[in-house]
Amino acid sequence: MGIKENLDSIKKTIKNPACNLIAVSKTQSVEAIMEAYEAGQRDFGENKVQEMTDKQASLPKDIRWHMIGHLQTNKVKYLIPYVYLIHGVDSFKLLLEINKQAEKSDTIINCLLQVHIAQETHKFGFDESELETLISGDDIRKLKNIQIQGLMGMATYSEDLEVVRKEFKYLKSLRDKLNSSELPSNVSLKELSMGMSGDYLLAIEEGSSMVRIGSAIFGERNYRK
Ligand SMILES: *Cc1c(COP(=O)(O)O)cnc(C)c1O
C-alpha cells in the first residue's frame, strides 16, 4: 500500500474527530512527506532538530511541525522560528531555555510536558510529584513566552497490551487530576499526546487527543541512509 492509502485507512480507524493525527516523518524523505501532504496531511513530527529544520526549509509553509524527540537546550533556538508544538519537554531547565529564546523572538511557544509512564528506566520525563511541584510553583508563572497545552507520554514497548493500557489510563488520570486544581494562566492541560503505530487504537480508547504515527504511514524506517 502507498502512503495515501495508509493515511486513509488510519484516519478511518480514528473514530474520535477530536483526535489529531501527527505523521511521524523522521528518516523519511522530502518526497515521502510531500506524498502525505498531497493526501491532505498537515501535521508532521520529527525527533531531530537538524533534520526537521532542513525539511521545514524545503517543504510547504503551512505544515505544522511537531518536535517529538528529546530536545537539547543548545538546539532550542533553531526551532523557535517555525515549530508548532514541542511534545517532549522533560525538565524545567528546558522550559527556561524555550522561554528565553521565545522571548528574544517575541513569540509564544506551545509545549507539552513529557511524563514518565513506561516501566523502562531510560525513558525521559517528569514523574507525578515533579509535575505537581512544577505546576503549583511560582517559577512556571514567570515564563510568559511559553504555553503548556498538555501532557505527552510513551508507553512501555511491550506485547502486553494490558500493561500499555494501564499506562495510558494513568496518564489521562494524572491529567484530569492536575486539571482539577487551579492552573497558572500559561498552563492548560487539554492535550494528551499518546499512541504510536503499535498502540494508537488503545491510546484513543483511553482518551488520546494526538496520536504520533510513523511506520504505519510510511512503512519501516531505514536508519542507514
Ligand atoms: C518514532 C516515534 C513515534 C512513531 O513511531 P511508530 O512506531 O513508527 O509509529 C512516535 N513517537 C515518538 C516520540 C517517536 O520517537
The ligand as a MOL file (V3000), in Angstrom:
LIG
                    3D

  0  0  0     0  0            999 V3000
M  V30 BEGIN CTAB
M  V30 COUNTS 15 15 0 0 0
M  V30 BEGIN ATOM
M  V30 1 C 9.3020 7.3640 16.2010 0
M  V30 2 C 8.3190 7.8970 17.1890 0
M  V30 3 C 6.9340 7.6910 17.0220 0
M  V30 4 C 6.3420 6.8870 15.8750 0
M  V30 5 O 6.6700 5.5550 15.9780 0
M  V30 6 P 5.9770 4.4430 15.0290 0
M  V30 7 O 6.0470 3.2140 15.8230 0
M  V30 8 O 6.7680 4.4000 13.7730 0
M  V30 9 O 4.5790 4.8960 14.7850 0
M  V30 10 C 6.0850 8.2570 17.9550 0
M  V30 11 N 6.5420 8.9790 18.9840 0
M  V30 12 C 7.8440 9.1950 19.1880 0
M  V30 13 C 8.2740 10.0160 20.3560 0
M  V30 14 C 8.7760 8.6600 18.3020 0
M  V30 15 O 10.0910 8.8780 18.5100 0
M  V30 END ATOM
M  V30 BEGIN BOND
M  V30 1 1 1 2
M  V30 2 1 2 3
M  V30 3 2 2 14
M  V30 4 1 3 4
M  V30 5 2 3 10
M  V30 6 1 4 5
M  V30 7 1 5 6
M  V30 8 2 6 7
M  V30 9 1 6 8
M  V30 10 1 6 9
M  V30 11 1 10 11
M  V30 12 2 11 12
M  V30 13 1 12 13
M  V30 14 1 12 14
M  V30 15 1 14 15
M  V30 END BOND
M  V30 END CTAB
M  END
